[in-house]
Amino acid sequence: MVEQQTYNALPEGFEGKQKRRTEFDSAEEKLAYDADGLIALAKKTYSKKIVTVNEAFDLRSRQDDNPENLRLAIAIKLKNPEQVEIDERLIALVVEPINALPEDQRIVNGEVRSGEEVARAIPDVEAFLAEVNLQQKDGVLLDFFELNESGQLVMKDDCKEAYGLGENALQARIRQTRIVYKEGDQTKVMTGEECFNVTRKDKEGRPLEMELSQAAKTIDPQSILMARGLPTLKRDGNKHTEEYARMNTGQLERSKITWTEDDSLVNDDGSPDFSRARYAYWDAYREYVRVRVCVRSDVRDAGLGSRGVLRVNLNFES
């Protein structure tokens, strides 16, 4: 009886006409009812057919509700396939890995996000899945890596060692670059071969110098849905930072070396300096990522290759 009074009672100090149902057989039934009401209110407030957990939760007004239980009830309701349109192919690939993370690793644009919210925010699911499966024939798939501070879902190659061995820095960049963007109502892809103009080659036809193509320069950054490239890596004081530093904590490049991306390597005019590039590997003896800046674009080695990451620009507004 005490428990029933707790979840059926009006808020302390409440005055006025009660517009919400107050008779329930269990606390769970009451939470489900409240969750349905907040979801319906959020859909009306934001004029959306599909809303997020945060959008519904933020509209609560009763101070007697247990916030954590109410948020969970809303999340459970929004996992219902009849209310949330999530492609089932994204469940194992995106939803489950993200929901398994602690809250501090699920923050995007200042808000804690669920796997369901992130899956719904992927701007073009078919294009995303096509990129994930692009290298399947070579045995290199993409798996979830992180949600980053720029509001992106990041997928990484699932391989333990770099591939494309023997390629120089320019070849590696060309191999790993792909831009998926919107042009009008069409989704288009620009490959690395289209993104760069090779201005000098060696006698075997390998690129030695290159620049961004005019076509790449004309792509509106706001139209980019997702882009693939080398994992980022920078030196910050006495430590290495960015994607590759977070990615490799001892499990990658133990016998091979990989090219990485460092956008601080630029020319005097601010354009990318393709004559320089960082390569990295795991130093098992010292147990840290060892990095070198290469100043010759033609450097090649049988054990030096690359890996890629796919960065998806999430859209939580649609």
VENMORA-V594864 format. One record per backbone hydrogen bond with DSSP energy under -1.0 kcal/mol. NH is the residue of the N-H (numbers start at 1). CO is the residue of the C=O. If there is no record, write none. Layout:
<<NH,CO> <NH,CO>>
This chain:
<<5,1> <6,2> <7,3> <8,4> <9,5> <14,11> <30,26> <31,27> <32,28> <33,29> <34,30> <35,31> <36,32> <37,33> <38,34> <39,35> <40,36> <41,37> <42,38> <43,39> <44,40> <45,41> <46,42> <48,43> <56,52> <57,53> <58,54> <59,56> <60,57> <70,66> <71,67> <72,68> <73,69> <74,70> <75,71> <76,72> <77,73> <78,74> <80,77> <83,80> <84,80> <86,84> <90,87> <94,90> <95,90> <96,91> <98,94> <99,95> <100,96> <101,98> <105,102> <106,103> <108,111> <111,108> <113,106> <118,114> <119,115> <120,116> <121,117> <128,124> <129,125> <130,126> <131,127> <132,128> <133,129> <136,133> <138,135> <139,136> <140,135> <143,156> <145,154> <146,154> <148,152> <151,148> <153,312> <154,146> <155,310> <156,143> <157,308> <158,141> <163,306> <166,301> <166,304> <167,164> <172,168> <173,169> <174,170> <175,171> <176,172> <177,173> <178,228> <179,190> <180,226> <181,188> <182,223> <183,186> <186,183> <188,181> <190,179> <192,177> <195,191> <196,192> <197,211> <199,209> <200,209> <202,206> <205,202> <208,200> <209,200> <211,197> <213,195> <217,213> <218,214> <219,216> <223,220> <224,221> <225,180> <226,180> <227,311> <228,178> <229,309> <233,261> <234,241> <236,239> <239,236> <241,234> <244,232> <246,242> <247,243> <248,244> <253,160> <257,303> <258,280> <259,305> <260,278> <261,231> <265,262> <266,264> <267,271> <270,267> <273,265> <274,272> <276,273> <277,294> <279,292> <280,258> <281,290> <282,253> <283,288> <284,282> <287,283> <288,283> <290,281> <292,279> <294,277> <299,296> <304,301> <305,257> <306,163> <309,229> <310,155> <311,227> <312,153> <313,225> <314,151> <315,121>>
